[in-house]
């Protein structure tokens, strides 16, 4: 007896149209800018910020959301009737809501209740819904429960971020950085510095560096209340924390499947007060506000730069401006909120201004 099962042609046709829509959207988008920071006191060391806030949805996570949707479509996990669910502290959910609307799909973001209100408004702007949980650690199980209840698909950025992106090239973020650096004084960066939320971007950058046989080293910076730094040292996957990161978008209370420590050359723990101070200092240089994860990145860059200067080395360091500070006017740019939730940042501001003037200091 001949038994045959096939996927309905209408479903295959819809998937093809969905992929075409995402690819067309990508072709309409220009690459993000690479901003050179002017800090004369660090002579011989050139610093760059790749400005991911210029994506259509305003953050680095736009790249991830595009990759996750294409990955899910090509795997057959999403069709024209699928409700898409994601666990996110905000930025990934905003970007996934954008792509869900592009494809005409319902989208639900499972977010911690403390997520910035501006991010929730942006999720809703793109037609998504926010589903709140009290603890960052609760987002995973609640997302799975919703997906099962609604017969939907849980994107699970924390598992699939490292495999959804083509790390060999194809204009991923690492490929873009090295292409944009071609005509700079030091075209091969000495360091690329990246913070970690899922681990997907650091995995992509680290793999690309190795695949292209560059001498660049990857430094991953971690905020307080995150397990990645401890995991990098101990390699204990059972490490957990009861509280989540105060730096939105990065740091996790558990070791995420997408975090790959073996592609990383060095990790640093950055105090949250230093991260917040750094974005206020950065605003005086570029005239724009950035999210606190950018502060975590840049503080790590400045640590490396001062150490290079002390050793008499020259070279370039690249990091990311992850998203705009306009999303955080009620938090990281609110003095009362900073005092209550982060503490005194004045000591770090003084250190940063001293570094800017002299090129010296111990950050």
C-alpha positions as CSV (number, residue, x, y, z in Angstrom):
1,X,0.0,0.0,0.0
2,X,1.4,3.4,-1.0
3,X,1.2,6.0,1.8
4,X,2.2,9.6,1.1
5,X,2.0,12.7,3.2
6,X,2.7,16.2,1.8
7,X,2.7,19.8,3.1
8,X,-0.2,21.8,1.6
9,X,1.0,23.9,-1.4
10,X,-0.7,27.0,0.1
11,X,1.5,26.7,3.2
12,X,4.7,26.4,1.1
13,X,3.6,29.4,-1.0
14,X,2.9,31.4,2.2
15,X,6.3,30.6,3.6
16,X,8.0,31.7,0.4
17,X,6.1,34.9,0.4
18,X,7.0,35.5,4.0
19,X,10.7,35.0,3.4
20,X,10.5,37.3,0.3
21,X,8.8,40.0,2.4
22,X,11.6,39.8,5.1
23,X,14.4,39.9,2.4
24,X,12.7,42.8,0.7
25,X,12.6,44.7,4.0
26,X,16.3,43.9,4.4
27,X,17.2,45.3,1.0
28,X,15.4,48.6,1.9
29,X,17.6,49.0,4.9
30,X,21.1,50.6,4.8
31,X,23.9,49.3,6.9
32,X,24.4,50.9,10.3
33,X,27.0,53.6,10.8
34,X,30.4,53.2,12.4
35,X,31.1,56.2,14.6
36,X,34.7,57.2,15.4
37,X,35.0,58.7,18.9
38,X,37.3,61.7,19.2
39,X,39.4,61.3,22.4
40,X,42.7,63.0,21.7
41,X,44.1,62.0,25.1
42,X,44.2,58.4,23.9
43,X,46.5,59.1,21.0
44,X,47.4,56.1,18.9
45,X,44.3,54.2,20.0
46,X,41.2,54.6,17.8
47,X,37.7,53.9,19.3
48,X,34.6,53.1,17.3
49,X,30.9,52.6,18.0
50,X,28.8,50.7,15.5
51,X,25.5,52.4,15.8
52,X,22.8,49.7,15.9
53,X,20.1,52.2,17.0
54,X,19.6,53.2,13.4
55,X,17.8,49.9,12.5
56,X,14.1,50.3,11.7
57,X,13.2,49.1,15.2
58,X,16.0,51.1,16.9
59,X,18.4,48.4,18.3
60,X,20.9,45.6,17.7
61,X,18.0,43.2,18.2
62,X,16.6,44.0,14.7
63,X,19.3,41.7,13.3
64,X,18.5,38.9,15.7
65,X,14.7,39.1,15.1
66,X,15.2,39.0,11.3
67,X,17.5,35.9,11.7
68,X,15.1,34.2,14.1
69,X,12.1,34.7,11.8
70,X,14.0,33.4,8.8
71,X,15.2,30.4,10.8
72,X,11.8,29.6,12.1
73,X,10.2,29.9,8.6
74,X,12.8,27.7,6.9
75,X,12.4,25.1,9.7
76,X,8.7,25.1,9.1
77,X,7.9,26.3,12.6
78,X,5.8,29.2,11.5
79,X,2.9,29.4,9.1
80,X,0.1,31.8,8.2
81,X,-1.9,30.9,11.3
82,X,0.9,30.9,13.9
83,X,0.9,33.1,17.0
84,X,4.5,34.0,17.8
85,X,5.6,34.2,21.4
86,X,8.9,35.5,22.7
87,X,10.5,36.0,26.1
88,X,12.3,39.3,26.2
89,X,13.3,42.3,28.3
90,X,12.0,44.6,25.5
91,X,14.3,45.2,22.5
92,X,14.0,41.8,20.9
93,X,10.3,41.9,21.4
94,X,10.0,45.2,19.7
95,X,11.9,43.9,16.7
96,X,10.0,40.6,16.6
97,X,6.7,42.6,16.8
98,X,7.8,44.5,13.7
99,X,8.5,41.3,11.7
100,X,5.3,39.7,12.9
101,X,3.3,42.7,11.7
102,X,5.2,42.5,8.4
103,X,3.9,38.9,8.0
104,X,0.4,39.5,9.4
105,X,1.0,37.3,12.5
106,X,-0.2,37.8,16.1
107,X,2.7,38.5,18.5
108,X,3.0,38.2,22.3
109,X,6.0,39.3,24.3
110,X,6.5,37.8,27.7
111,X,8.4,40.6,29.6
112,X,9.4,41.3,33.2
113,X,7.1,43.8,34.8
114,X,10.0,46.2,35.4
115,X,10.6,46.7,31.6
116,X,10.7,50.3,30.5
117,X,7.3,51.6,29.6
118,X,8.6,53.1,26.4
119,X,9.6,49.6,25.2
120,X,6.1,48.3,26.0
121,X,4.6,51.1,24.0
122,X,6.8,50.3,21.0
123,X,5.8,46.6,21.2
124,X,2.2,47.7,21.1
125,X,2.9,50.2,18.3
126,X,3.9,47.3,16.0
127,X,0.7,45.4,16.9
128,X,2.2,43.1,19.6
129,X,0.9,42.5,23.1
130,X,2.9,42.4,26.3
131,X,2.3,39.6,28.8
132,X,3.9,40.5,32.2
133,X,5.7,38.3,34.7
134,X,7.1,39.4,38.1
135,X,10.5,37.7,37.8
136,X,13.0,37.6,34.9
137,X,13.5,34.0,35.6
138,X,9.8,33.3,34.9
139,X,9.8,34.4,31.3
140,X,10.9,31.0,29.9
141,X,8.3,28.7,31.4
142,X,5.5,31.3,30.8
143,X,6.5,31.6,27.2
144,X,6.4,27.8,26.7
145,X,3.0,27.7,28.5
146,X,1.5,30.3,26.2
147,X,2.9,28.7,23.1
148,X,1.3,25.4,24.1
149,X,-2.0,26.9,25.1
150,X,-2.3,29.0,21.9
151,X,-0.8,26.4,19.6
152,X,1.8,29.0,18.8
153,X,5.5,29.1,18.3
154,X,7.9,30.2,21.1
155,X,10.9,31.8,19.3
156,X,13.2,31.2,22.2
157,X,16.0,33.7,21.4
158,X,18.1,32.4,24.3
159,X,18.4,29.0,22.6
160,X,18.5,29.9,18.9
161,X,20.4,33.2,18.8
162,X,23.7,31.5,18.2
163,X,22.6,29.3,15.4
164,X,20.1,31.4,13.5
165,X,22.7,33.8,12.2
166,X,25.2,32.9,9.5
167,X,28.5,33.5,11.4
168,X,30.7,33.0,8.3
169,X,29.7,36.2,6.8
170,X,26.6,37.3,4.6
171,X,26.8,40.8,6.1
172,X,26.3,39.7,9.7
173,X,27.4,42.3,12.2
174,X,31.0,41.0,12.4
175,X,31.3,41.0,8.6
176,X,29.9,44.5,8.5
177,X,32.4,45.8,11.1
178,X,35.5,44.5,9.3
179,X,34.2,45.8,5.9
180,X,33.7,49.3,7.4
181,X,37.1,49.3,9.0
182,X,39.0,48.6,5.8
183,X,40.2,52.2,5.2
184,X,40.9,53.1,8.9
185,X,44.3,53.6,10.3
186,X,44.2,50.3,12.1
187,X,41.8,48.2,9.9
188,X,42.0,45.0,11.9
189,X,40.7,45.8,15.4
190,X,42.9,44.9,18.3
191,X,39.7,44.2,20.3
192,X,36.0,44.0,19.7
193,X,34.0,44.5,22.9
194,X,30.5,43.1,23.3
195,X,28.0,42.7,26.1
196,X,25.8,39.6,26.3
197,X,22.1,39.1,26.6
198,X,21.5,35.9,24.7
199,X,25.1,35.2,23.8
200,X,24.2,35.2,20.1
201,X,26.1,38.3,19.0
202,X,29.3,37.4,20.9
203,X,29.0,33.9,19.4
204,X,28.7,35.3,15.8
205,X,31.6,37.8,16.3
206,X,33.9,35.2,17.9
207,X,33.2,32.6,15.3
208,X,33.7,35.1,12.5
209,X,37.0,36.3,13.8
210,X,38.3,32.7,13.9
211,X,36.9,31.7,10.5
212,X,38.5,34.8,8.9
213,X,41.8,34.1,10.8
214,X,42.0,37.6,12.2
215,X,44.2,38.5,15.1
216,X,41.4,40.5,16.8
217,X,40.5,39.5,20.3
218,X,36.9,39.4,21.7
219,X,36.2,40.8,25.1
220,X,32.7,40.2,26.6
221,X,31.6,42.6,29.3
222,X,29.0,41.6,31.9
223,X,26.9,43.7,34.2
224,X,26.1,43.1,37.8
225,X,23.4,40.5,38.6
226,X,24.4,38.3,35.7
227,X,25.9,34.8,35.6
228,X,27.9,34.9,32.4
229,X,31.2,36.2,33.9
230,X,31.1,33.5,36.7
231,X,30.2,30.8,34.1
232,X,33.2,31.9,31.9
233,X,35.5,31.3,34.9
234,X,33.8,28.2,36.5
235,X,32.0,26.6,33.5
236,X,29.2,25.6,35.8
237,X,25.9,25.6,33.9
238,X,23.9,25.4,37.1
239,X,24.8,28.9,38.2
240,X,21.6,31.0,38.8
241,X,20.7,34.3,40.4
242,X,17.4,35.2,42.1
243,X,17.5,38.8,40.7
244,X,17.8,40.0,37.2
245,X,20.2,42.5,35.6
246,X,19.5,46.2,36.1
247,X,21.0,46.9,32.7
248,X,18.2,46.2,30.3
249,X,18.9,43.9,27.4
250,X,22.1,42.3,28.8
251,X,23.0,40.0,31.6
252,X,21.0,36.9,32.6
253,X,20.0,35.1,35.8
254,X,20.9,31.8,34.3
255,X,23.4,30.4,31.7
256,X,21.7,30.7,28.3
257,X,22.2,28.0,25.7
258,X,23.4,30.5,23.1
259,X,26.3,31.8,25.3
260,X,29.5,30.1,24.0
261,X,32.5,30.8,26.3
262,X,35.1,29.1,24.1
263,X,34.9,31.8,21.4
264,X,35.7,34.6,23.9
265,X,39.2,35.7,24.7
266,X,38.4,37.7,27.9
267,X,35.5,38.7,30.1
268,X,35.1,41.7,32.4
269,X,32.6,42.5,35.1
270,X,31.4,46.1,34.8
271,X,29.7,47.9,37.8
272,X,26.2,49.1,36.9
273,X,27.0,52.6,38.2
274,X,29.9,52.7,35.7
275,X,27.6,51.6,32.8
276,X,25.1,54.4,33.6
277,X,27.8,57.0,34.2
278,X,29.4,56.1,30.8
279,X,26.3,56.9,28.8
280,X,26.0,60.3,30.5
281,X,29.6,61.0,29.6
282,X,29.2,59.7,26.1
283,X,26.3,62.1,25.5
284,X,28.8,65.0,26.0
285,X,30.9,63.6,23.2
286,X,28.4,62.6,20.5
287,X,25.4,64.7,21.6
288,X,23.1,61.7,21.8
289,X,21.6,59.5,24.4
290,X,22.3,55.7,24.4
291,X,21.0,52.8,26.4
292,X,22.9,51.5,29.4
293,X,24.1,48.4,27.7
294,X,26.1,50.8,25.5
295,X,27.7,52.1,28.7
296,X,28.7,48.7,29.7
297,X,30.3,48.1,26.3
298,X,32.1,51.5,26.3
299,X,33.4,51.3,29.8
300,X,35.1,48.0,28.9
301,X,36.5,49.6,25.8
302,X,38.0,52.5,27.9
303,X,39.5,50.0,30.3
304,X,41.2,48.2,27.5
305,X,42.3,51.5,25.8
306,X,44.0,52.8,29.0
307,X,45.8,49.5,29.5
308,X,47.0,49.6,25.9
309,X,48.3,53.1,26.3
310,X,50.1,52.2,29.5
311,X,51.9,49.4,27.6
312,X,52.7,51.8,24.7
313,X,50.5,49.9,22.3
314,X,48.5,51.3,19.4
315,X,45.5,49.9,17.6
316,X,41.7,50.1,17.3
317,X,38.8,48.9,19.4
318,X,35.3,48.5,18.2
319,X,32.1,48.1,20.2
320,X,28.3,48.6,19.7
321,X,25.9,51.4,20.4
322,X,23.1,49.0,21.1
323,X,20.0,51.2,21.2
324,X,18.9,54.8,21.8
325,X,18.6,56.3,25.2
326,X,15.3,57.9,24.3
327,X,13.8,54.6,25.5
328,X,15.1,55.1,29.0
329,X,14.3,58.7,29.9
330,X,12.3,57.5,32.9
331,X,15.2,55.3,34.2
332,X,18.8,55.8,33.2
333,X,18.3,59.5,32.4
334,X,16.2,60.2,35.5
335,X,18.3,61.3,38.5
336,X,15.8,60.1,41.1
337,X,15.6,56.7,39.5
338,X,19.4,56.4,39.3
339,X,19.8,57.3,42.9
340,X,17.2,54.8,44.0
341,X,18.1,51.9,41.7
342,X,21.8,52.3,40.7
343,X,23.3,54.6,43.4
344,X,25.9,57.3,43.1
345,X,27.5,57.6,39.7
346,X,29.6,60.7,40.3
347,X,32.8,58.9,41.1
348,X,32.7,57.2,37.7
349,X,31.9,60.4,35.9
350,X,34.9,62.1,37.5
351,X,37.1,59.2,36.4
352,X,35.8,59.4,32.9
353,X,36.3,63.1,32.5
354,X,39.8,62.7,33.9
355,X,40.5,60.0,31.4
356,X,39.2,62.2,28.6
357,X,41.5,65.1,29.7
358,X,44.7,63.1,30.4
359,X,44.4,59.7,28.9
360,X,45.3,58.3,32.3
361,X,43.3,56.7,35.0
362,X,42.3,53.5,36.6
363,X,38.8,52.5,35.5
